[in-house]
């Protein structure tokens, strides 16, 4: 059985642990690292997974899932470089960091799979996108797909598309939360109580997302079905267009893509 260590058991790391355990993996085949001893102890108690140091994880695990913040990657890779070889699969969940960075810092031949997940992993509804590094095989991608498939959907893309993916699905939940926040504020402005508004908008968002996923229809068709001639919806859409909401959203996603590129370049030699 493959032994997996999650290096950096923050929210995303914990969500992945929870998902693979729910999918039936034995806790004895999992390890985690966590910089705060109290949190490490709590995670051990909650999941029955061993909390270890980085050296122990690197020596004992077949797969290292790196879920630290991008700014913490350099010291971690420096430590791992002395501990692993080409038999260890590295799966990176760090936004913006290319597989080439890992391949430069780690021993020759170490296979790396780059992953861009998102926070709906916390409820088993992640959209994760994976790309193979130069030493990663079909078998390595299959391991990553199995792991990430326990917490949502998984797609493969060329690594050249990862920065765009980061801007769309990686950051995407924040755009929806932002829109919902604005709609809740509007409801309060119109005189409705916050609990009622929150329920109205949350259920509307959940229903709309399910229609998009399950109907197979284009979003334009779904929107037009709500937009009656001379009705309330078309008046709202006109205001959104007048205020440049579509253009602003496109510009925002481009800015997120550019930032992802910058994060990767920050570690270039």
C-alpha positions in Angstrom: 0.0 0.0 0.0 1.2 3.5 -0.9 2.2 5.7 2.1 1.2 9.3 1.7 2.5 12.3 3.7 0.8 15.7 3.6 3.4 18.4 4.3 1.5 21.3 5.7 -1.8 20.3 7.1 -3.6 23.6 6.9 -7.2 23.8 5.6 -6.5 22.3 2.2 -4.1 19.7 3.6 -6.6 18.7 6.3 -9.4 18.6 3.7 -7.4 16.2 1.6 -6.7 14.0 4.5 -10.4 13.9 5.4 -11.3 13.1 1.9 -8.9 10.2 1.3 -9.9 8.7 4.7 -13.6 9.0 3.8 -12.7 7.2 0.5 -11.5 4.2 2.5 -7.8 4.7 2.9 -6.2 3.3 6.1 -5.0 6.0 8.5 -1.9 3.9 9.1 -0.9 4.7 5.4 -1.0 8.5 6.0 1.2 11.0 7.8 1.1 14.7 8.2 3.4 17.6 9.2 2.2 20.7 10.9 4.3 23.5 12.4 2.1 24.1 15.4 2.2 21.3 18.0 -1.2 21.9 19.4 -2.8 21.7 15.9 -0.8 18.6 15.1 -2.1 16.9 18.2 -5.6 17.8 17.4 -5.3 16.5 13.9 -3.9 13.2 15.2 -6.8 12.9 17.5 -9.4 13.8 14.9 -8.2 11.5 12.1 -5.9 8.9 13.7 -3.1 10.0 11.3 0.4 10.3 12.6 1.9 13.8 12.9 5.6 13.6 12.1 8.5 15.9 11.2 9.5 16.5 7.7 12.5 14.2 7.8 10.4 11.2 8.9 7.7 11.9 6.3 10.4 12.2 3.5 12.1 8.9 4.5 8.9 6.8 5.0 6.4 8.1 2.5 6.1 7.1 -1.1 4.1 10.2 -2.0 4.7 13.7 -0.6 1.8 16.1 -0.9 3.2 19.6 -0.5 0.5 22.0 0.8 2.6 24.8 2.3 2.3 28.5 1.4 4.4 29.4 -1.7 6.6 31.7 0.3 7.6 28.7 2.5 8.7 26.4 -0.3 12.4 27.2 -0.5 13.5 25.9 2.9 11.2 22.9 2.6 12.7 21.9 -0.8 16.2 22.5 0.6 15.4 20.0 3.4 13.8 17.5 1.1 16.7 17.6 -1.4 18.8 15.7 1.2 16.2 13.1 2.0 14.4 11.9 -1.2 15.2 10.4 -4.6 13.5 9.5 -7.8 11.4 6.8 -6.0 9.3 9.5 -4.2 6.4 11.2 -6.0 6.0 14.8 -5.2 2.5 16.3 -5.6 2.5 20.1 -5.3 -0.7 22.0 -4.2 1.2 25.3 -4.1 -0.4 28.1 -6.2 1.8 29.4 -9.0 4.8 27.2 -8.5 6.0 25.3 -11.6 7.2 21.8 -11.7 10.5 23.1 -13.0 11.2 24.7 -9.6 10.9 21.4 -7.8 13.0 19.7 -10.5 15.8 22.2 -10.0 15.8 22.0 -6.2 15.3 18.2 -5.8 17.5 15.3 -6.9 17.5 14.3 -10.6 14.6 12.3 -11.7 12.1 13.1 -8.9 8.6 13.0 -10.4 6.5 16.0 -9.8 2.8 16.6 -10.4 1.5 20.1 -10.1 -2.1 20.6 -8.8 -4.3 23.6 -8.6 -7.2 22.7 -6.2 -9.7 25.1 -4.7 -11.4 25.6 -1.3 -14.6 23.6 -2.0 -12.3 20.7 -1.3 -13.4 21.4 2.3 -16.9 20.1 1.4 -15.8 17.4 -1.1 -16.6 19.6 -4.2 -13.1 20.7 -5.3 -12.2 21.4 -8.8 -8.6 20.2 -9.1 -6.4 20.5 -12.2 -3.2 18.5 -12.6 -0.2 18.7 -14.8 2.8 16.4 -15.1 6.4 17.5 -14.7 9.1 16.2 -17.0 9.7 13.0 -14.9 6.1 12.2 -14.1 4.5 9.2 -15.8 1.0 8.2 -16.5 1.1 6.1 -13.3 2.1 9.2 -11.3 -0.8 11.2 -12.7 -3.1 8.3 -11.9 -2.0 8.4 -8.2 -2.7 12.2 -8.1 -6.1 11.7 -9.8 -7.1 9.1 -7.3 -6.1 11.3 -4.3 -7.8 14.4 -5.6 -10.8 12.5 -6.9 -11.7 11.7 -3.3 -12.5 15.4 -2.7 -14.0 16.5 -6.0 -13.5 16.5 -9.7 -10.1 16.3 -11.5 -9.0 17.5 -14.9 -5.6 17.2 -16.6 -4.1 20.2 -18.5 -0.8 21.1 -20.0 1.3 23.0 -17.4 1.3 26.1 -19.6 -2.4 26.4 -18.8 -2.0 26.2 -15.1 -1.8 30.0 -14.5 -5.1 30.5 -16.3 -6.6 27.7 -14.3 -5.4 29.3 -11.1 -7.2 32.5 -12.0 -10.4 30.7 -13.0 -11.1 27.8 -10.7 -8.4 28.3 -8.1 -9.5 31.8 -7.2 -13.0 31.2 -8.6 -14.9 30.5 -5.3 -13.8 34.0 -4.1 -15.6 35.6 -7.0 -18.8 33.8 -6.3 -18.5 34.7 -2.6 -17.9 38.3 -3.5 -21.0 38.3 -5.7 -23.1 36.7 -3.0 -21.9 39.2 -0.5 -23.0 42.1 -2.7 -26.4 40.5 -3.3 -26.9 40.0 0.5 -26.1 43.7 1.0 -28.6 44.6 -1.7 -31.3 42.6 0.0 -30.6 44.3 3.3 -30.8 47.7 1.5 -34.2 46.6 0.2 -35.4 46.1 3.7 -35.1 42.3 4.2 -33.6 40.8 7.3 -30.1 39.4 6.9 -30.9 35.7 7.8 -33.7 35.7 5.2 -31.5 37.3 2.6 -28.7 34.9 3.2 -31.0 31.9 2.8 -32.6 33.3 -0.3 -29.2 34.0 -2.0 -27.4 30.8 -0.8 -30.2 28.5 -2.1 -30.4 30.5 -5.4 -26.7 30.1 -5.9 -26.7 26.4 -5.1 -29.7 25.8 -7.4 -28.1 27.8 -10.2 -24.8 25.9 -9.9 -26.6 22.6 -10.0 -28.5 23.6 -13.2 -25.2 24.6 -14.8 -23.6 21.3 -13.9 -26.5 19.0 -14.6 -28.5 20.5 -17.4 -25.8 20.6 -20.0 -27.2 23.9 -21.3 -25.1 27.0 -22.0 -25.2 29.7 -19.3 -26.6 32.1 -21.8 -29.6 29.8 -22.4 -30.2 29.4 -18.7 -30.0 33.2 -18.1 -32.4 33.9 -21.0 -34.9 31.5 -19.5 -35.1 33.8 -16.5 -35.1 37.0 -18.6 -38.6 37.9 -19.7 -39.2 40.8 -22.1 -39.6 44.0 -20.2 -39.3 42.2 -16.9 -37.3 42.7 -13.7 -34.3 40.5 -14.7 -33.6 42.4 -17.9 -33.6 45.7 -16.0 -31.0 44.2 -13.6 -28.9 42.9 -16.5 -28.9 46.3 -18.2 -27.5 47.9 -15.0 -24.8 45.2 -14.7 -23.8 45.9 -18.3 -23.9 49.7 -17.8 -21.6 49.4 -14.8 -19.1 47.2 -16.7 -19.4 44.2 -14.5 -18.6 41.7 -17.3 -15.5 43.7 -18.3 -14.4 44.1 -14.7 -14.7 40.4 -14.1 -12.6 39.6 -17.1 -10.0 42.1 -16.1 -9.9 40.6 -12.5 -9.3 37.1 -13.8 -6.5 38.4 -16.1 -4.9 40.1 -13.0 -5.1 36.8 -11.1 -3.4 35.0 -13.9 -0.7 37.6 -14.0 -0.1 37.2 -10.3 0.1 33.4 -10.6 2.9 33.9 -13.2 4.7 36.3 -10.8 4.6 33.8 -8.0 6.3 31.2 -10.2 8.9 33.7 -11.4 9.8 34.8 -7.9 11.7 31.5 -7.4 13.6 31.5 -10.7 17.4 31.3 -10.4 
